[in-house]
Amino acid sequence: MKKANEGFEHKGRVRTAGPDLDTLIERVTDYYHLDADDLRTSSKGRQITRARRVFCKVAVKELLLSCAELARALNISPSAVSKGAKRGQEVSDRREIEKQPLGI
């Protein structure tokens, strides 16, 4: 029960005081040396795909944003966001981005 309450408190903290989508986009694109527009393209280049996966993973799992909201921001389907978040778990670079202060 205590763990469930901690999770609920974490969600509330993230939604009220956490970073917004633009902040996360900035952090990911800075790390990968990309433009914000690169995340929104349909490019399948290795660097862009990796950045998009990490972005989806952190946004869904850490910032608790919905796949639909991310899909609108990235101009992709909610299913693609969900798959990207799952595949982002496997990307080792995500740990470096998660270490950066996200305000959570």
NORTAQUI-V953364 format. One record per pair of residues at least 24 apart in sequence whose ideal C-beta (glycine too) atoms are under 6 Angstrom apart, sorted by sequence separation. I is the first residue (numbers start at 1). J is the second residue. D is the distance in Angstrom with one decimal. If there is no record, write none. Layout:
i: <I	I>
j: <J	J>
d: <D	D>
This chain:
i: <56	60	28	28	56	57	56	53	57	52	56	57	40	53	54	24	40	53	54	57	53	54	54	50	54	18	14	14	21	11	31	27	19	19	18	18	14>
j: <81	85	54	55	84	85	85	84	88	84	88	89	74	87	88	59	75	88	91	94	91	93	94	91	97	63	63	64	73	64	97	100	102	103	103	104	104>
d: <5.2	4.2	6.0	4.6	3.7	4.7	4.2	4.7	2.8	5.7	5.4	5.8	5.5	4.9	5.0	5.8	5.2	3.8	5.4	5.7	5.5	6.0	4.3	5.8	5.8	5.8	6.0	5.4	5.8	5.6	5.6	5.7	5.2	4.8	5.4	4.9	5.0>
